[in-house]
Amino acid sequence: MATVEERVKAITARVLGLELDEIKSEHSFTQDLGAESVQSIELVAMFEEEFGIEMDEDAALAVETVGGAVEFITQVCRQQGVELEE
């Protein structure tokens, strides 16, 4: 199984139509990767589906960077008892 970071980057690449190697942890979803609000909502939904979690949408949409999303999702998974590969 892939790490949280690998899974987040794979979903981000798919939703935003980017190459996997274009996505870095420090990248902002909107500034660097060009995500629009509709795509940001789609990303949240895809992350929830991928990890089997429920995220607070406002809190999730407030996350600005890919690395921030990895940390946020990891934290939510721990709170909801979802097993993760480190």
C-alpha angles and dihedrals in degrees: 000000000000124000121258089256093052091048093047091049092047092053092044091052092049096047096043096039094239135139114258093237091056091067120086129180092244093053119116112229092225105028101039104022100035099235114171122209094264090051091048090056090047090051091053090050092047092048090051091050094044095050099031093237140127115231129192099250096215092049092045093049090050090064106101107184137051090240090049089053090052091053093044094049092045090053093048091048091053092048091050095043097247115156115235135189109236 
